[in-house]
Amino acid sequence: MAFVDGLPSVLLKNVAQSIQQKVPSDTAPIVEEFASLLYSNISTLDLAHRNESDMYGATMSLWNSLNGHIDDTPVIKVFNPEVSKHGWKSSHTIIEVIVGDMPFLVDSLRIALNRQGLSPHLMLNCPMQVVRDKKNQISQLASTVDKPLKGAKEEAAFFIEIDRQDDAAVIAEITNELRSVVSDISLTVSDWQPMLKKLNSVIADVKKAKVPCSDAEKTEALEFLEWVANNHFTIMGYRSYDVKTLKGDVALAANVGSSLGLMKNSKGTEQRLISSLSESAREIALGDNLLILTKTNSRSRVHRPAHLDYIGIKRFDAKGNVIGEERFIGLFGSAYYTNSALDLPMIKSKVAAVCDSSGFAKGTHAYKTLINILETYPRDEILQSSPKELLHNVKGILQMQERDYSGLFVRKDAFGRFYSCMVYVPRERYNTKLRIQTQQLLQEAFGSDQEVEFNTYFSESVQARTHYIVRVDNTKADINVKEIEKNLNEAARSWDDKLSEALNSHKGEALGKALSRKYSAFPQSYKDEVMPGTAIVDIEKLEAVCEQCPLEMLFYQPQEEKAGSRFVKLKLFHKGEPLHLSDVLPMLENFGLRVIGESPYAIRTEDGEMCWILDFSMLLTGERDFKLEQVQSLFQDAFAKVWSGHLEDDGFNRLILGAGLGGREVSIVRAYAKYERQIGGTFSQSYVEDTFARYPNLAELLIKLFGLRFDPSIKRNEKTIAKLLEEIEQSLDKVANLDDDRIIRRFVEMINATIRTNYFQNDANDNQKSYISFKILPEQISEIPLPIPKFEIFVYSPQVEGVHLRGGKVARGGLRWSDRREDFRTEVLG
């Protein structure tokens, strides 16, 4: 007993010792034998995290249930053990089942629990020979594989652990469901011999009967029925039906008294009008065909959770009219699904008929491929399809072999209950997401309100096959299979397929395919967030990255954002080493952007080069209205220049998005701020930056004033300048903070004190100069510290700042380097 997986188990040994110590000596040996049988197949994994006390309690609980089993009535207990009530405990709900041993018990109980949405944590099954004394107490036990004991009955004990259930109604529902399933198993097993006997009797009657079908069809039907009777079909139910003629109609009436097995519990109508059936179903029911082979509407609760197979054998009168039906339900055995289709009765004849009608010569590649398709085709589909339907579908499958295409092949159920859909998808495209999409698509296309059943099959073929059953009220609706197939192909297209198609459309086939091959390794996280059409823009940006332009970017606002939203995104494109967030984040914050998310994507190209896309999600601070189309290019140009060092990285950059100023225009404000610091300004640069961030409209007016005074393309007009100064004055009236007012008025003074600038000059290559210089009359600036030069020329660039101080119109001097960045002007003046 103390062995698990062939190795000694201390835990089981301790349980055995507990039995020896606590159970009366006359009973202990047989209880220990019971425990040995119960735990004989338990795994090491199932023993983990268990203790001997609770295992002893579980063993004794199940033993008491078995020992108290006094008749053939099944014992089914579902409970939550408690120490105070049961002497042991468990974190799970426990199910104990004691029943006479029968086939299908394990599978059927597991299926029943699955239907309830329960998955067993532990399921111990202990079939055994039980000998009871005159008091009905167990006196001997042995395994069912041991030598038979005299006077023994075979009983099965189950110990099952499921998720804990605290609702009494749920526990009662589980108990009733298990009791019902055990009853179905009992009916099936107890009536199996009578049902088999009845089947053999029907076969004998068919042999002697005169039937309207051809001799070949009769021979084939008999071969099939004899094969079925030879342990290839698990018979679960039987009933005889009679055809009755009614006024203006014909009905199929159930002979309820003939019912065996599950048919005893059948709640179907005792009489069904033939006119209520579909045209194809009426033809099958009253036609010359000897057999009716289909599926029932209900799933089996015994053995396998599949829809029950239906074998109907018609009875005919001397004139060849149908007068009744012998109906058997059950499940085909494993040979039906695993043996070659060429060896199975009814199946092999249809396969032969399809091959003969295909037009392919024996031994040819097409003929062999057709045979292979039929060998792997669902047997139920072959059995229930007509040779014409089967030929149409398998030839369609043959024609699409090895193609990157998804095919749909539909068959209507002859009784109008469902559509059988065979969907072939390239196996590398098949995944759970696509399967769920296909289920939803078929459900909508066929107007079904029931869950679409599926079964997937993989083989050596490049195609994966999934068989879907779509249940409907009827199959009378016209279905456009090609349109559904078109939608299936769209659903099967991967992100990469859509990208490749978009590239071919935008770039032409040659360049599109080259780019598709080059950028074939986008990470899944990127695909989940970015649409294929949008990825084209990203690829163009990556293609533009080069040694001369190491950084590309895209500043945008998602289309989903509502008007007035301040949510924006920035993508940075780079190759080689990834960009460091510690470098990028401060820059973005200086532009007035608060970063709320960042997604890095690494893409390795076909030639092994590493490309990076950093996607930032941001909120624009400030309150001024924001229009992306007006500032997009301004921001991108400014950010690129900040990154390359051509523009300074500081808080004045907030004016680019806040005031709609260009990066070089912001440099005017920055340059005056630098000069203001040199002439003894009391406010720090960060405070000045905050001031203009609070009043971006005034920054805009100052730049406009600067342009009116110095832009050579604008004719200077003193009236216009005066009007603008008046507008600035009016705007200053709205500035609440006195310090902010002083700072802005100082900037107005400095601009008015400026008499010349190089701002509008280009260099020899017609590019904007990298530095800005102002010629200033300092005497026009209030509170400027003494001594006051006649002229000052202040020079600013991101790399260097300087000032030329002149006492008169003519002056001379030299260059001096200063380490005093905050007051080098004072150092010169002394």
MIMI-641148 format. One line per 8 residues: number of its first residue (from 1); for each residue x, y, z of C-alpha. Coordinates in steps of 0.2 Angstrom, whole numbers. Layout:
BEGIN
NUM> X Y Z ~ ... .
***
This chain:
BEGIN
1> 0 0 0 ~ 14 12 4 ~ 20 14 -14 ~ 16 28 -26 ~ 23 27 -44 ~ 34 12 -38 ~ 42 22 -24 ~ 39 20 -5 .
9> 26 33 2 ~ 28 38 20 ~ 12 47 19 ~ 2 32 14 ~ 12 21 26 ~ 6 33 40 ~ -12 32 34 ~ -11 13 36 .
17> -4 14 53 ~ -18 26 58 ~ -30 13 52 ~ -21 -1 62 ~ -21 10 78 ~ -39 17 77 ~ -50 4 68 ~ -56 -11 78 .
25> -44 -25 76 ~ -57 -37 68 ~ -61 -24 54 ~ -44 -15 52 ~ -36 -28 40 ~ -51 -26 28 ~ -51 -7 29 ~ -32 -7 26 .
33> -35 -18 10 ~ -49 -6 5 ~ -37 9 7 ~ -23 0 -3 ~ -35 -3 -17 ~ -42 15 -16 ~ -24 23 -17 ~ -16 10 -29 .
41> -16 22 -44 ~ -14 39 -35 ~ 1 50 -42 ~ 14 59 -32 ~ 7 75 -38 ~ -10 71 -31 ~ -2 67 -14 ~ 7 84 -13 .
49> 1 96 1 ~ -10 82 9 ~ -8 76 27 ~ -11 59 35 ~ -25 65 46 ~ -37 71 32 ~ -32 56 21 ~ -37 45 35 .
57> -53 54 37 ~ -57 53 18 ~ -53 35 18 ~ -64 30 33 ~ -78 41 26 ~ -78 32 9 ~ -77 15 18 ~ -92 19 28 .
65> -102 23 13 ~ -96 7 4 ~ -100 -4 20 ~ -117 4 22 ~ -122 1 4 ~ -136 -12 7 ~ -144 -14 -10 ~ -142 -9 -28 .
73> -147 9 -26 ~ -132 20 -30 ~ -125 30 -15 ~ -121 48 -21 ~ -115 60 -7 ~ -109 78 -11 ~ -103 87 5 ~ -91 99 13 .
81> -82 89 27 ~ -79 98 43 ~ -69 92 58 ~ -83 96 70 ~ -96 86 60 ~ -86 73 50 ~ -70 71 59 ~ -59 78 45 .
89> -58 93 33 ~ -55 97 15 ~ -53 114 6 ~ -63 106 -8 ~ -81 99 -10 ~ -81 80 -9 ~ -91 68 -20 ~ -93 50 -15 .
97> -101 38 -27 ~ -104 19 -23 ~ -112 10 -37 ~ -112 -8 -44 ~ -97 -8 -56 ~ -102 -5 -74 ~ -94 1 -90 ~ -93 20 -94 .
105> -94 25 -76 ~ -77 35 -76 ~ -80 44 -92 ~ -98 48 -89 ~ -96 55 -72 ~ -82 66 -78 ~ -93 72 -92 ~ -107 76 -80 .
113> -95 87 -69 ~ -89 96 -85 ~ -107 100 -90 ~ -108 108 -73 ~ -93 118 -76 ~ -83 108 -64 ~ -66 101 -66 ~ -60 87 -53 .
121> -45 91 -43 ~ -44 72 -39 ~ -54 58 -45 ~ -50 41 -37 ~ -59 26 -45 ~ -59 9 -35 ~ -68 -5 -44 ~ -68 -21 -33 .
129> -75 -38 -28 ~ -86 -36 -12 ~ -91 -51 -2 ~ -104 -47 12 ~ -109 -57 27 ~ -127 -60 33 ~ -128 -43 41 ~ -123 -35 25 .
137> -106 -30 32 ~ -91 -32 20 ~ -81 -48 25 ~ -69 -49 10 ~ -62 -37 -4 ~ -52 -40 -19 ~ -48 -31 -35 ~ -58 -35 -50 .
145> -43 -41 -59 ~ -39 -54 -45 ~ -46 -71 -45 ~ -65 -71 -43 ~ -71 -72 -25 ~ -85 -84 -21 ~ -102 -75 -18 ~ -94 -58 -23 .
153> -102 -43 -31 ~ -93 -30 -41 ~ -95 -13 -35 ~ -86 4 -39 ~ -81 17 -26 ~ -77 35 -32 ~ -69 48 -22 ~ -69 65 -31 .
161> -63 82 -26 ~ -71 98 -35 ~ -70 117 -32 ~ -79 121 -15 ~ -97 124 -17 ~ -106 133 -2 ~ -123 135 -10 ~ -135 121 -5 .
169> -145 122 -21 ~ -129 119 -31 ~ -124 104 -21 ~ -142 97 -23 ~ -141 100 -42 ~ -124 91 -43 ~ -131 77 -34 ~ -146 75 -45 .
177> -136 76 -61 ~ -124 63 -55 ~ -139 52 -50 ~ -147 54 -67 ~ -131 50 -76 ~ -129 34 -66 ~ -147 29 -70 ~ -143 32 -89 .
185> -128 21 -87 ~ -138 8 -78 ~ -152 8 -92 ~ -139 7 -106 ~ -129 -8 -98 ~ -144 -18 -91 ~ -153 -17 -108 ~ -138 -19 -119 .
193> -140 -38 -122 ~ -159 -36 -126 ~ -155 -22 -138 ~ -141 -32 -146 ~ -153 -47 -147 ~ -166 -35 -155 ~ -153 -29 -168 ~ -149 -46 -173 .
201> -167 -51 -175 ~ -170 -35 -186 ~ -155 -41 -197 ~ -163 -58 -199 ~ -179 -50 -204 ~ -171 -39 -216 ~ -162 -54 -224 ~ -179 -62 -227 .
209> -189 -47 -231 ~ -193 -41 -249 ~ -187 -23 -250 ~ -189 -10 -264 ~ -171 -5 -265 ~ -158 -14 -276 ~ -150 -30 -271 ~ -133 -21 -270 .
217> -140 -9 -258 ~ -148 -22 -247 ~ -132 -32 -247 ~ -122 -17 -242 ~ -135 -12 -229 ~ -134 -30 -221 ~ -115 -29 -221 ~ -116 -13 -212 .
225> -128 -19 -199 ~ -119 -35 -196 ~ -103 -25 -194 ~ -112 -14 -182 ~ -118 -29 -172 ~ -101 -35 -171 ~ -96 -24 -156 ~ -93 -9 -167 .
233> -108 1 -160 ~ -112 5 -142 ~ -131 3 -142 ~ -139 14 -130 ~ -157 14 -135 ~ -170 6 -145 ~ -188 9 -150 ~ -200 3 -164 .
241> -210 15 -174 ~ -226 12 -185 ~ -231 22 -200 ~ -249 27 -199 ~ -260 35 -212 ~ -270 49 -206 ~ -283 60 -215 ~ -272 70 -228 .
249> -256 65 -220 ~ -244 51 -214 ~ -237 50 -196 ~ -223 40 -188 ~ -230 34 -171 ~ -219 28 -157 ~ -222 10 -150 ~ -217 16 -133 .
257> -219 -1 -125 ~ -205 -8 -136 ~ -192 5 -129 ~ -176 -1 -122 ~ -161 8 -114 ~ -161 27 -115 ~ -177 26 -126 ~ -186 22 -110 .
265> -183 39 -104 ~ -186 48 -120 ~ -198 63 -119 ~ -200 65 -138 ~ -218 66 -146 ~ -226 49 -148 ~ -232 54 -165 ~ -224 65 -178 .
273> -232 70 -195 ~ -222 67 -210 ~ -228 83 -217 ~ -219 93 -203 ~ -202 87 -210 ~ -192 95 -224 ~ -193 89 -242 ~ -177 80 -241 .
281> -181 72 -224 ~ -198 66 -231 ~ -189 58 -245 ~ -177 49 -233 ~ -192 44 -222 ~ -203 37 -235 ~ -191 33 -249 ~ -184 16 -255 .
289> -168 18 -245 ~ -167 4 -232 ~ -157 13 -219 ~ -158 30 -211 ~ -141 36 -204 ~ -139 52 -195 ~ -136 61 -179 ~ -149 64 -165 .
297> -152 81 -158 ~ -146 77 -141 ~ -128 74 -134 ~ -124 57 -126 ~ -122 58 -107 ~ -114 41 -107 ~ -97 37 -112 ~ -93 51 -124 .
305> -101 69 -125 ~ -105 67 -143 ~ -121 68 -152 ~ -129 51 -152 ~ -128 41 -169 ~ -145 36 -176 ~ -147 20 -186 ~ -165 18 -193 .
313> -170 2 -202 ~ -186 3 -211 ~ -200 -10 -213 ~ -209 -12 -229 ~ -225 -20 -234 ~ -227 -32 -249 ~ -230 -17 -261 ~ -214 -8 -255 .
321> -222 5 -244 ~ -214 10 -228 ~ -224 3 -213 ~ -212 6 -199 ~ -195 9 -193 ~ -183 0 -180 ~ -173 14 -172 ~ -156 11 -163 .
329> -146 25 -155 ~ -129 24 -148 ~ -111 28 -152 ~ -100 21 -166 ~ -84 12 -159 ~ -66 17 -161 ~ -64 6 -177 ~ -77 17 -186 .
337> -65 32 -184 ~ -48 24 -185 ~ -49 10 -198 ~ -47 14 -216 ~ -62 21 -225 ~ -59 8 -239 ~ -63 -6 -226 ~ -79 1 -218 .
345> -96 -4 -224 ~ -107 10 -232 ~ -91 21 -231 ~ -81 11 -244 ~ -95 11 -257 ~ -97 30 -256 ~ -78 32 -257 ~ -78 21 -272 .
353> -93 31 -280 ~ -84 47 -278 ~ -67 41 -285 ~ -77 33 -300 ~ -86 50 -303 ~ -70 61 -301 ~ -63 58 -318 ~ -46 54 -311 .
361> -37 38 -317 ~ -32 26 -304 ~ -14 27 -299 ~ -12 46 -304 ~ -7 59 -292 ~ -24 67 -291 ~ -32 50 -288 ~ -21 46 -274 .
369> -23 64 -266 ~ -42 61 -268 ~ -41 45 -258 ~ -30 53 -245 ~ -43 67 -243 ~ -57 54 -241 ~ -47 44 -228 ~ -45 59 -217 .
377> -62 66 -220 ~ -74 65 -205 ~ -83 48 -206 ~ -100 55 -200 ~ -99 67 -215 ~ -96 53 -227 ~ -109 43 -220 ~ -122 57 -220 .
385> -118 64 -237 ~ -124 59 -254 ~ -110 54 -266 ~ -114 70 -276 ~ -112 81 -261 ~ -96 72 -256 ~ -89 73 -273 ~ -92 92 -274 .
393> -83 95 -257 ~ -68 84 -259 ~ -65 90 -277 ~ -65 108 -270 ~ -53 103 -256 ~ -42 95 -269 ~ -42 110 -280 ~ -36 121 -265 .
401> -22 110 -259 ~ -6 118 -255 ~ -13 136 -258 ~ -13 150 -246 ~ -32 151 -246 ~ -46 147 -234 ~ -60 136 -241 ~ -77 133 -235 .
409> -88 118 -239 ~ -106 117 -233 ~ -118 103 -232 ~ -136 105 -226 ~ -143 92 -214 ~ -156 82 -223 ~ -168 85 -209 ~ -165 104 -208 .
417> -157 104 -191 ~ -140 111 -195 ~ -127 116 -207 ~ -111 106 -208 ~ -96 117 -212 ~ -79 111 -217 ~ -66 125 -216 ~ -49 123 -222 .
425> -36 136 -217 ~ -17 136 -219 ~ -10 129 -204 ~ 2 143 -200 ~ -13 155 -199 ~ -24 144 -188 ~ -26 149 -170 ~ -39 151 -156 .
433> -43 169 -161 ~ -47 164 -179 ~ -57 149 -173 ~ -68 160 -162 ~ -70 173 -176 ~ -75 159 -188 ~ -88 153 -175 ~ -95 170 -174 .
441> -95 173 -193 ~ -104 156 -196 ~ -116 159 -182 ~ -121 176 -190 ~ -121 170 -208 ~ -133 156 -204 ~ -144 165 -192 ~ -140 153 -177 .
449> -143 157 -159 ~ -134 142 -152 ~ -116 139 -149 ~ -107 133 -164 ~ -98 116 -161 ~ -81 113 -168 ~ -68 100 -170 ~ -50 103 -177 .
457> -39 91 -186 ~ -21 93 -191 ~ -11 82 -203 ~ 4 83 -213 ~ -5 94 -225 ~ -2 113 -226 ~ -20 115 -222 ~ -29 114 -205 .
465> -47 107 -205 ~ -60 113 -193 ~ -77 105 -194 ~ -91 117 -188 ~ -109 112 -184 ~ -121 127 -185 ~ -138 122 -177 ~ -153 131 -184 .
473> -172 130 -184 ~ -172 126 -202 ~ -160 126 -218 ~ -172 134 -230 ~ -163 151 -231 ~ -153 154 -246 ~ -134 155 -241 ~ -121 163 -251 .
481> -106 152 -248 ~ -94 162 -258 ~ -98 177 -248 ~ -95 168 -232 ~ -79 161 -238 ~ -73 178 -243 ~ -76 184 -226 ~ -67 169 -219 .
489> -52 173 -229 ~ -52 191 -223 ~ -53 185 -205 ~ -39 173 -209 ~ -27 186 -216 ~ -14 190 -203 ~ -7 207 -199 ~ 8 204 -210 .
497> -3 199 -225 ~ -12 216 -223 ~ 4 225 -222 ~ 11 217 -237 ~ -4 221 -247 ~ -4 239 -241 ~ 15 241 -246 ~ 11 233 -263 .
505> -3 246 -266 ~ 7 261 -260 ~ 25 257 -266 ~ 22 245 -281 ~ 24 226 -281 ~ 43 226 -282 ~ 47 239 -269 ~ 32 233 -258 .
513> 38 215 -258 ~ 56 221 -254 ~ 50 231 -239 ~ 39 218 -233 ~ 53 205 -233 ~ 64 218 -224 ~ 52 223 -211 ~ 45 205 -207 .
521> 49 205 -189 ~ 38 218 -181 ~ 35 212 -163 ~ 17 206 -158 ~ 15 220 -146 ~ 17 232 -160 ~ 5 223 -171 ~ -8 223 -157 .
529> -7 242 -156 ~ -3 248 -174 ~ -14 245 -189 ~ -5 239 -205 ~ -9 254 -215 ~ -2 265 -201 ~ 14 254 -201 ~ 18 260 -219 .
537> 21 278 -212 ~ 33 270 -198 ~ 42 260 -212 ~ 45 276 -222 ~ 52 285 -207 ~ 64 270 -203 ~ 69 271 -221 ~ 73 289 -220 .
545> 84 286 -205 ~ 102 288 -210 ~ 119 294 -205 ~ 115 312 -209 ~ 98 310 -201 ~ 99 298 -187 ~ 83 303 -179 ~ 65 303 -187 .
553> 49 307 -178 ~ 31 308 -180 ~ 20 320 -169 ~ 2 316 -170 ~ -15 315 -162 ~ -25 298 -163 ~ -40 300 -174 ~ -51 293 -160 .
561> -48 308 -149 ~ -62 320 -147 ~ -61 339 -152 ~ -52 348 -138 ~ -42 333 -132 ~ -25 337 -126 ~ -19 319 -128 ~ -5 318 -141 .
569> 8 305 -146 ~ 26 305 -152 ~ 35 292 -162 ~ 54 292 -162 ~ 63 282 -175 ~ 81 277 -173 ~ 93 263 -178 ~ 107 254 -169 .
577> 108 257 -150 ~ 91 261 -142 ~ 88 279 -136 ~ 88 282 -117 ~ 73 288 -109 ~ 83 298 -97 ~ 88 309 -112 ~ 71 310 -120 .
585> 59 313 -106 ~ 67 330 -100 ~ 66 336 -117 ~ 48 332 -119 ~ 44 340 -102 ~ 52 356 -108 ~ 40 356 -123 ~ 26 356 -110 .
593> 22 338 -113 ~ 18 326 -98 ~ 23 308 -103 ~ 10 296 -97 ~ 15 280 -107 ~ 30 274 -117 ~ 30 258 -128 ~ 47 253 -136 .
601> 47 242 -151 ~ 63 233 -157 ~ 62 228 -176 ~ 77 217 -183 ~ 77 219 -202 ~ 81 206 -214 ~ 99 210 -215 ~ 100 210 -196 .
609> 100 229 -193 ~ 91 234 -177 ~ 78 247 -178 ~ 69 256 -164 ~ 52 264 -163 ~ 48 273 -146 ~ 30 278 -145 ~ 26 291 -132 .
617> 8 294 -125 ~ 8 312 -118 ~ -4 326 -112 ~ -1 344 -117 ~ 0 355 -102 ~ -7 373 -102 ~ -24 379 -106 ~ -23 388 -123 .
625> -32 380 -137 ~ -22 367 -146 ~ -23 363 -165 ~ -11 350 -171 ~ -11 355 -189 ~ -4 372 -184 ~ 10 366 -173 ~ 15 348 -179 .
633> 29 353 -191 ~ 35 367 -178 ~ 37 354 -165 ~ 45 341 -175 ~ 58 354 -182 ~ 61 361 -165 ~ 63 343 -157 ~ 75 338 -170 .
641> 86 354 -168 ~ 86 352 -149 ~ 91 333 -151 ~ 105 339 -163 ~ 110 353 -151 ~ 105 367 -163 ~ 92 373 -151 ~ 93 374 -132 .
649> 84 362 -121 ~ 75 372 -108 ~ 57 378 -103 ~ 56 391 -116 ~ 52 377 -128 ~ 34 376 -121 ~ 30 391 -132 ~ 32 381 -147 .
657> 16 371 -143 ~ 9 384 -131 ~ 10 399 -142 ~ 13 391 -159 ~ 30 399 -161 ~ 44 391 -171 ~ 60 385 -163 ~ 70 399 -169 .
665> 57 412 -164 ~ 58 405 -147 ~ 77 408 -147 ~ 73 427 -148 ~ 64 426 -131 ~ 78 415 -124 ~ 91 427 -130 ~ 83 442 -122 .
673> 81 432 -106 ~ 99 428 -106 ~ 103 446 -109 ~ 91 451 -96 ~ 100 440 -83 ~ 117 449 -88 ~ 110 466 -85 ~ 105 462 -67 .
681> 88 454 -69 ~ 82 447 -52 ~ 72 433 -59 ~ 79 416 -63 ~ 77 409 -80 ~ 65 395 -74 ~ 54 409 -67 ~ 54 419 -83 .
689> 50 402 -93 ~ 35 399 -82 ~ 29 417 -84 ~ 29 415 -103 ~ 21 398 -101 ~ 7 406 -92 ~ 5 420 -105 ~ 9 413 -122 .
697> -1 426 -131 ~ 11 439 -124 ~ 26 429 -130 ~ 17 429 -147 ~ 14 448 -147 ~ 33 451 -142 ~ 39 440 -157 ~ 26 450 -168 .
705> 34 466 -162 ~ 51 460 -165 ~ 46 456 -183 ~ 38 473 -186 ~ 54 482 -181 ~ 67 471 -189 ~ 60 460 -203 ~ 66 467 -219 .
713> 52 459 -229 ~ 40 470 -219 ~ 39 489 -222 ~ 42 498 -206 ~ 26 507 -200 ~ 27 516 -184 ~ 8 517 -183 ~ 7 498 -184 .
721> 20 496 -171 ~ 12 509 -159 ~ -5 499 -161 ~ 4 483 -157 ~ 12 491 -141 ~ -5 497 -136 ~ -12 479 -138 ~ 3 473 -127 .
729> -2 486 -114 ~ -20 480 -114 ~ -15 462 -112 ~ -3 466 -98 ~ -18 473 -89 ~ -24 455 -88 ~ -8 449 -80 ~ -13 446 -61 .
737> 5 444 -54 ~ 16 459 -52 ~ 32 450 -55 ~ 25 443 -72 ~ 20 461 -77 ~ 38 467 -73 ~ 46 453 -83 ~ 36 456 -98 .
745> 38 475 -98 ~ 56 472 -97 ~ 56 462 -112 ~ 46 475 -121 ~ 59 488 -116 ~ 73 477 -122 ~ 65 474 -139 ~ 62 493 -141 .
753> 80 497 -136 ~ 86 485 -150 ~ 91 495 -165 ~ 99 481 -176 ~ 99 462 -177 ~ 106 448 -188 ~ 91 437 -185 ~ 84 438 -203 .
761> 101 435 -211 ~ 106 419 -219 ~ 124 412 -220 ~ 134 408 -236 ~ 124 393 -239 ~ 107 402 -237 ~ 104 393 -221 ~ 98 402 -205 .
769> 113 407 -195 ~ 117 397 -179 ~ 118 412 -168 ~ 108 428 -165 ~ 115 445 -161 ~ 106 461 -155 ~ 113 479 -156 ~ 105 487 -141 .
777> 105 505 -133 ~ 106 501 -115 ~ 101 518 -109 ~ 83 515 -115 ~ 82 500 -103 ~ 76 506 -86 ~ 85 501 -70 ~ 100 495 -80 .
785> 115 495 -68 ~ 129 508 -70 ~ 140 511 -79 ~ 129 511 -95 ~ 139 509 -111 ~ 133 518 -127 ~ 130 502 -137 ~ 129 484 -133 .
793> 130 470 -145 ~ 124 454 -137 ~ 127 437 -146 ~ 118 421 -141 ~ 119 403 -148 ~ 116 386 -139 ~ 135 384 -138 ~ 141 402 -133 .
801> 135 419 -127 ~ 145 435 -128 ~ 143 454 -126 ~ 152 468 -135 ~ 151 484 -124 ~ 155 501 -133 ~ 157 518 -125 ~ 154 527 -141 .
809> 152 526 -160 ~ 170 521 -162 ~ 178 508 -150 ~ 191 496 -150 ~ 195 481 -138 ~ 198 463 -138 ~ 191 446 -134 ~ 190 439 -116 .
817> 184 422 -110 ~ 174 421 -95 ~ 169 407 -83 ~ 155 418 -75 ~ 141 412 -86 ~ 128 422 -75 ~ 137 439 -75 ~ 151 440 -88 .
825> 144 457 -93 ~ 148 463 -75 ~ 165 456 -76 ~ 169 466 -92 ~ 162 482 -85 ~ 170 480 -68 .
***
